[in-house]
C-alpha cells in the first residue's frame, strides 16, 4: 500500500535526498545506519519490558525513516545501482531477522508466533525477489509489505502490544504471500 504512495511523493523524496546527501552523500552509509537502528531495536526488544519495547519502537521508526532516506539519497545523487539495491534489500532482511530475534528473546510472544511472523515476512520478500528475476512485477501487491509490517510493529511497541503486533504482522504477511504467489503463478501460465 505504501509503495503506491511513493510515486505521489517523489518530489518531496527528492528534496529529502538532496538535503540528506549534504550530511552524508553515500546511500550505502544511510542503509548501514538504518541497519544499526534495527539492531538497537532488537537489543531493546530483548530486554523484555514495556519501557524497552517503546524504545525499540522509536528505534524502528528511525530505521524505517532511514530506509526512505537511503533510496532518496541514491536517486538525488544519481547513485542508484544494482549493488546498492542488493545491499539495501539484504541488510533490510538482516535487520528484520534481528528484530524478531529480539522480540523472541524478550518473551513478548510465544516462540511459534514470532517464528511464523519472521518466516512469512521473509517469504513476502523472497516472492518479490524471485518474481523480479522472472520479470514479473509485484510492486504494490499485497497489504503487508515491509513498510506496513514496520508500522504495525512500531505502533504495537509504542502501545505495549508487541504480541498483538506480531500476530497482525503474521496475518498481513500471510495474506500478502498468498496474493503474491497467486499473481506470479497466474502471470506465468
C-alpha positions in Angstrom: 0.0 0.0 0.0 2.7 2.5 0.9 4.6 1.6 -2.3 1.8 3.2 -4.2 2.2 6.5 -2.3 5.9 6.7 -3.2 5.2 7.8 -6.7 2.9 10.6 -5.4 5.6 12.0 -3.0 8.5 11.7 -5.5 9.3 15.5 -5.4 9.4 15.5 -1.5 11.6 12.4 -1.6 14.0 14.1 -4.0 14.2 17.2 -1.7 14.8 14.9 1.3 17.5 13.0 -0.7 19.3 16.2 -1.6 19.2 17.5 2.0 20.4 14.2 3.4 23.2 13.9 0.8 24.7 17.1 2.1 25.0 15.4 5.5 26.2 12.0 4.2 26.4 11.5 0.4 26.7 7.7 0.4 23.3 5.9 0.1 25.0 2.8 1.5 26.1 4.7 4.6 22.4 5.5 5.2 21.5 1.9 4.6 24.0 0.7 7.2 22.8 3.4 9.7 19.3 2.0 9.2 20.5 -1.5 10.0 22.2 -0.2 13.1 18.9 1.3 14.3 17.2 -2.1 13.6 19.9 -3.8 15.8 19.3 -1.2 18.5 15.6 -2.0 18.3 16.4 -5.7 18.6 18.5 -5.1 21.7 15.8 -3.1 23.4 13.2 -5.7 22.5 15.4 -8.4 24.0 15.2 -6.5 27.4 11.6 -7.7 27.7 9.9 -4.7 29.3 7.1 -2.3 28.2 9.6 0.6 28.5 12.2 -1.1 26.4 9.6 -2.1 23.8 8.7 1.6 23.5 12.3 2.5 23.0 12.6 -0.3 20.4 9.5 1.1 18.6 11.2 4.5 18.4 14.4 2.9 17.0 12.2 1.1 14.4 10.7 4.4 13.5 14.1 5.8 12.9 15.2 2.7 10.9 12.1 3.0 8.7 12.8 6.6 8.1 16.4 5.8 7.1 15.1 3.2 4.7 13.3 6.0 2.9 16.4 8.3 3.1 18.8 5.8 1.6 16.8 5.4 -1.6 16.1 9.2 -1.7 19.8 9.9 -1.5 20.6 7.4 -4.2 18.1 9.0 -6.5 19.1 12.6 -5.7 22.8 11.9 -6.2 22.3 9.6 -9.3 23.8 6.7 -7.4 21.0 4.2 -8.0 22.7 0.9 -8.7 22.1 -2.9 -8.7 24.8 -3.2 -6.0 23.0 -0.6 -3.8 19.7 -2.3 -4.3 21.1 -5.7 -3.4 22.8 -4.3 -0.2 19.7 -2.4 0.8 17.5 -5.5 0.5 20.0 -7.8 2.1 20.6 -5.5 5.1 16.8 -5.0 5.5 16.4 -8.8 5.8 19.2 -8.9 8.4 17.6 -6.1 10.4 14.2 -7.8 10.2 15.5 -11.1 11.4 17.3 -9.3 14.3 14.1 -7.5 15.3 12.2 -10.8 15.6 15.1 -12.4 17.5 14.9 -9.5 19.9 11.2 -10.0 20.3 11.7 -13.7 20.8 14.4 -13.1 23.4 12.2 -10.5 25.2 9.5 -13.1 25.6 6.7 -10.8 24.3 5.0 -13.5 22.2 5.1 -17.3 22.0 8.1 -18.5 20.0 6.0 -20.2 17.3 4.2 -16.9 16.6 7.4 -14.9 16.4 9.0 -17.5 14.1 5.8 -17.6 12.0 5.8 -13.8 11.6 9.5 -13.9 10.7 9.1 -16.8 8.2 6.1 -15.2 6.5 7.9 -11.8 6.4 10.9 -13.3 4.7 8.6 -15.2 2.3 7.0 -12.0 1.3 10.4 -10.5 0.4 11.5 -13.7 -1.3 8.5 -13.9 -3.6 9.1 -10.4 -4.7 12.8 -11.1 -5.4 12.0 -14.3 -7.3 9.3 -12.7 -9.2 11.6 -9.8 -10.2 14.1 -12.4 -11.5 11.3 -13.8 -13.6 10.3 -10.3 -14.9 7.0 -10.3 -13.0 6.4 -7.1 -11.1 5.0 -7.4 -7.6 5.4 -3.8 -6.7 2.4 -2.8 -4.6 0.9 -6.3 -4.5 -0.2 -7.2 -1.0 -1.2 -5.3 2.1 1.7 -6.5 4.2 4.9 -5.2 2.5 7.9 -4.3 4.7 6.7 -0.7 5.3 3.3 -1.8 6.6 4.8 -4.5 8.8 7.2 -2.0 10.3 4.4 0.4 11.0 2.4 -2.3 12.8 5.4 -3.2 15.0 6.2 0.4 15.7 2.7 1.1 16.9 2.4 -2.1 18.8 5.7 -1.4 20.5 4.8 2.1 21.5 1.4 1.0 23.0 2.9 -2.1 24.8 1.1 -4.5 22.5 4.1 -6.3 20.9 2.4 -9.7 21.0 -0.6 -8.4 19.1 1.8 -6.7 16.7 3.5 -10.0 15.9 0.1 -11.6 15.3 -1.0 -8.8 13.0 2.3 -8.9 11.1 2.0 -12.7 10.6 -1.6 -12.2 9.3 -0.6 -9.4 6.9 2.4 -11.3 5.7 0.4 -14.5 5.1 -2.2 -12.6 3.0 0.5 -10.8 1.1 2.4 -14.1 0.5 -0.8 -15.8 -0.9 -1.6 -12.8 -3.1 1.9 -12.7 -4.5 2.0 -16.4 -5.2 -1.3 -16.2 -6.9 -0.2 -13.2 -9.0 3.1 -14.8 -10.1 1.6 -18.2 -10.9 -1.2 -16.5 -12.8 1.3 -14.4 -14.8 3.5 -17.4 -15.7 0.8 -19.7 -17.1 
